[in-house]
Amino acid sequence: MVSSAYRQLSAVERDYVDRYVAEIERRAESTKQPFAIFARSIPADLYETSRGFLDRPLVLAALAERVKTISEQSALTPWRIMKELQNIIFANMADYTSLHTDEAGNVTRIVDPSNCTPEQWAAVRKWKVEENGMTGGRKADFELHDKLKAISLAMQVMGMNEAGNAYWRDQEKKLANAEAKVATIEAGATDQQAADAFLEYIEGGQ
């Protein structure tokens, strides 16, 4: 599985990338230039104060990823709205937690969003951490946006709640094709012939 450059960064590097992109967005806005064009070059003053971050290939690759994503979302389009809904719909608690082993060897799952992308953070509704100075423990109040509400909104946008819409017509057609096609395996067929016949049946029903 190929992992994005951003995900491969250390926490410090991700923080730098996020702050750099935010500054570029601010400068592009102040000069009234399109973000994608403004971000093509690295301002000299930002390079000088980058503490070497901008000399790291992985950081540059992550910056390119962020610039591309933000450029695609720079306008309030139906695609961008659906993308925001998708951030919530496909958010998974596993992305915000990790397994932790204590001194006694007990394994528990704790809230740990350190590897989250900005898109995954967009699905977070609440994130609050309380430190206990007496015990050294911490309590996390963590909550994602309402997934079911986001699904409902997305279904409305796609027209999935309307009978006979294009989405349902396509699904009904596939179902009808699958039900109409019957896998037939002739007597005396070899294992390979039987496997080929079944594979043809499965693919034909999709």
PAZA-498153 format. One line per field, with one value per residue (C-alpha): residue number from 1; residue in three letters; x, y, z. Coordinates in Angstrom, 2 decimals. Example, Ala and Ser with C-alpha at 12.3 -4.5 7.8 and 13.67 -1.06 7.14 Angstrom:
! PAZA-498153
k <- [1|2]
r <- [ALA|SER]
X <- [12.30|13.67]
Y <- [-4.50|-1.06]
Z <- [7.80|7.14]
This chain:
! PAZA-498153
k <- [1|2|3|4|5|6|7|8|9|10|11|12|13|14|15|16|17|18|19|20|21|22|23|24|25|26|27|28|29|30|31|32|33|34|35|36|37|38|39|40|41|42|43|44|45|46|47|48|49|50|51|52|53|54|55|56|57|58|59|60|61|62|63|64|65|66|67|68|69|70|71|72|73|74|75|76|77|78|79|80|81|82|83|84|85|86|87|88|89|90|91|92|93|94|95|96|97|98|99|100|101|102|103|104|105|106|107|108|109|110|111|112|113|114|115|116|117|118|119|120|121|122|123|124|125|126|127|128|129|130|131|132|133|134|135|136|137|138|139|140|141|142|143|144|145|146|147|148|149|150|151|152|153|154|155|156|157|158|159|160|161|162|163|164|165|166|167|168|169|170|171|172|173|174|175|176|177|178|179|180|181|182|183|184|185|186|187|188|189|190|191|192|193|194|195|196|197|198|199|200|201|202|203|204|205|206]
r <- [MET|VAL|SER|SER|ALA|TYR|ARG|GLN|LEU|SER|ALA|VAL|GLU|ARG|ASP|TYR|VAL|ASP|ARG|TYR|VAL|ALA|GLU|ILE|GLU|ARG|ARG|ALA|GLU|SER|THR|LYS|GLN|PRO|PHE|ALA|ILE|PHE|ALA|ARG|SER|ILE|PRO|ALA|ASP|LEU|TYR|GLU|THR|SER|ARG|GLY|PHE|LEU|ASP|ARG|PRO|LEU|VAL|LEU|ALA|ALA|LEU|ALA|GLU|ARG|VAL|LYS|THR|ILE|SER|GLU|GLN|SER|ALA|LEU|THR|PRO|TRP|ARG|ILE|MET|LYS|GLU|LEU|GLN|ASN|ILE|ILE|PHE|ALA|ASN|MET|ALA|ASP|TYR|THR|SER|LEU|HIS|THR|ASP|GLU|ALA|GLY|ASN|VAL|THR|ARG|ILE|VAL|ASP|PRO|SER|ASN|CYS|THR|PRO|GLU|GLN|TRP|ALA|ALA|VAL|ARG|LYS|TRP|LYS|VAL|GLU|GLU|ASN|GLY|MET|THR|GLY|GLY|ARG|LYS|ALA|ASP|PHE|GLU|LEU|HIS|ASP|LYS|LEU|LYS|ALA|ILE|SER|LEU|ALA|MET|GLN|VAL|MET|GLY|MET|ASN|GLU|ALA|GLY|ASN|ALA|TYR|TRP|ARG|ASP|GLN|GLU|LYS|LYS|LEU|ALA|ASN|ALA|GLU|ALA|LYS|VAL|ALA|THR|ILE|GLU|ALA|GLY|ALA|THR|ASP|GLN|GLN|ALA|ALA|ASP|ALA|PHE|LEU|GLU|TYR|ILE|GLU|GLY|GLY|GLN]
X <- [0.00|1.42|1.39|1.26|4.35|2.43|1.67|5.35|6.46|7.35|5.01|7.38|7.58|3.79|3.41|5.87|4.07|0.70|2.09|3.91|0.79|-1.30|1.20|1.22|-2.59|-2.53|-0.02|-1.89|-5.08|-3.41|-1.96|-5.17|-3.25|-4.53|-3.12|-1.90|0.14|1.49|2.60|4.71|7.79|9.18|9.47|13.08|12.28|10.41|13.29|15.80|13.72|12.80|15.56|16.37|12.84|12.58|15.73|14.09|12.66|9.84|8.75|8.73|6.67|4.20|3.96|3.21|0.42|-1.11|-0.91|-2.62|-5.41|-6.04|-5.95|-8.60|-10.77|-10.16|-13.64|-16.97|-18.06|-20.36|-17.22|-15.74|-18.95|-19.13|-15.45|-16.18|-19.08|-16.86|-14.31|-17.01|-18.67|-15.47|-13.86|-12.89|-12.07|-9.11|-7.50|-7.59|-6.46|-3.52|-2.73|-0.85|0.88|1.28|4.01|1.94|1.69|-1.97|-2.91|-5.51|-6.61|-6.04|-6.93|-3.90|-4.55|-0.86|-0.83|-4.08|-4.18|-5.95|-8.82|-9.20|-9.03|-11.93|-14.15|-13.32|-16.05|-14.41|-10.90|-10.02|-7.30|-7.19|-3.98|-4.11|-1.17|-1.61|-1.56|0.15|-2.75|-4.72|-8.34|-9.36|-12.76|-12.89|-15.85|-16.35|-19.02|-22.32|-21.64|-25.31|-26.24|-23.41|-24.58|-28.13|-26.96|-24.81|-27.73|-29.86|-27.20|-26.92|-30.68|-30.47|-33.68|-35.71|-37.23|-36.13|-33.06|-29.98|-28.13|-30.92|-31.62|-27.99|-28.08|-31.36|-29.97|-26.91|-29.11|-31.38|-28.39|-26.99|-30.30|-30.85|-27.46|-27.10|-23.78|-23.75|-21.08|-21.28|-20.89|-17.32|-15.83|-12.36|-11.67|-10.18|-13.20|-15.54|-13.51|-13.53|-17.31|-17.89|-15.57|-17.43|-20.70|-19.42|-17.95|-21.01|-23.24|-21.37]
Y <- [0.00|3.38|5.94|9.67|11.74|13.70|10.54|9.59|12.84|13.13|15.13|18.11|17.96|17.74|20.75|22.68|21.70|22.78|26.13|26.72|26.03|28.28|31.11|30.62|30.71|33.96|35.57|34.44|35.93|39.23|39.60|38.40|35.70|32.18|29.89|27.27|29.88|31.63|28.31|27.30|29.01|29.18|32.74|33.56|34.65|31.41|29.37|31.22|30.62|27.02|25.55|23.06|21.66|22.87|20.94|17.62|15.80|14.20|17.58|19.05|16.08|16.60|20.30|19.45|17.09|19.75|22.43|20.12|19.22|22.82|24.04|21.49|22.65|26.37|27.05|26.32|23.65|20.63|18.48|20.33|20.09|16.35|16.03|17.59|15.22|12.31|13.33|12.77|9.75|7.73|8.83|5.78|5.82|3.57|6.55|8.52|5.84|3.53|0.51|1.25|-1.24|-0.21|-1.31|-4.34|-5.53|-4.60|-3.46|-0.73|1.53|5.22|8.38|9.26|11.47|12.26|10.70|12.27|14.21|17.60|15.80|13.44|16.35|17.92|15.13|15.96|17.82|17.95|17.32|18.19|16.72|17.09|16.32|14.95|16.47|14.11|10.81|11.86|10.44|12.13|12.15|12.81|14.16|13.20|13.27|13.07|14.89|13.04|10.35|9.46|13.10|13.45|10.26|11.61|14.91|13.11|10.89|14.00|15.56|12.34|11.95|8.53|9.10|9.54|6.47|5.86|8.13|7.30|5.69|3.26|2.51|1.50|-0.69|-2.32|-3.06|-4.76|-6.77|-7.85|-8.92|-10.91|-12.68|-13.42|-15.03|-18.57|-20.29|-23.51|-26.15|-29.10|-32.64|-33.88|-30.37|-30.11|-28.06|-25.31|-25.27|-25.09|-22.21|-20.37|-20.80|-19.47|-16.51|-15.65|-15.79|-13.47|-10.93|-11.08|-10.15|-6.94]
Z <- [0.00|-1.01|1.79|1.11|1.82|4.44|6.43|6.41|8.04|11.69|13.93|13.81|10.02|9.65|11.91|9.76|6.53|7.95|9.13|5.82|3.77|6.02|5.53|1.75|1.75|3.74|1.37|-1.73|-0.33|0.58|-2.92|-4.61|-6.49|-7.12|-4.44|-6.95|-8.84|-5.75|-4.25|-7.25|-5.82|-2.29|-0.94|-0.07|3.48|4.21|2.85|5.02|8.16|7.34|9.54|6.81|6.47|2.88|1.98|2.86|-0.20|1.79|3.17|-0.35|-1.58|1.27|0.46|-3.17|-2.01|0.24|-2.47|-4.97|-2.53|-1.50|-5.10|-6.08|-3.20|-3.64|-5.00|-3.34|-5.79|-5.46|-5.54|-2.58|-0.58|-1.24|-0.29|3.11|3.62|2.59|5.23|7.85|6.24|5.88|9.16|11.18|14.89|14.14|12.39|15.63|18.05|18.63|20.79|24.01|26.30|29.94|32.36|33.40|29.81|29.42|25.93|25.54|22.70|23.37|21.47|19.37|16.32|15.80|12.33|11.11|7.86|7.64|5.89|8.85|11.27|9.34|10.68|14.31|16.19|19.61|20.88|24.46|26.68|30.45|32.33|35.88|37.74|40.70|38.83|35.60|33.62|30.90|29.88|26.28|25.29|21.64|19.27|15.50|13.51|13.06|10.45|9.90|9.29|6.76|4.99|4.87|3.36|0.79|-0.18|-0.74|-2.95|-4.97|-5.20|-3.63|-1.66|-4.84|-6.44|-9.99|-9.87|-11.91|-9.01|-8.16|-11.84|-12.24|-9.12|-10.15|-13.60|-12.11|-9.76|-12.61|-14.71|-11.81|-11.17|-14.85|-15.32|-14.02|-13.55|-15.55|-15.07|-17.40|-16.10|-16.34|-16.20|-14.73|-11.61|-13.79|-16.12|-13.13|-11.65|-14.99|-15.30|-11.80|-12.38|-15.58|-13.63|-10.91|-13.33|-15.54|-12.64|-11.92]
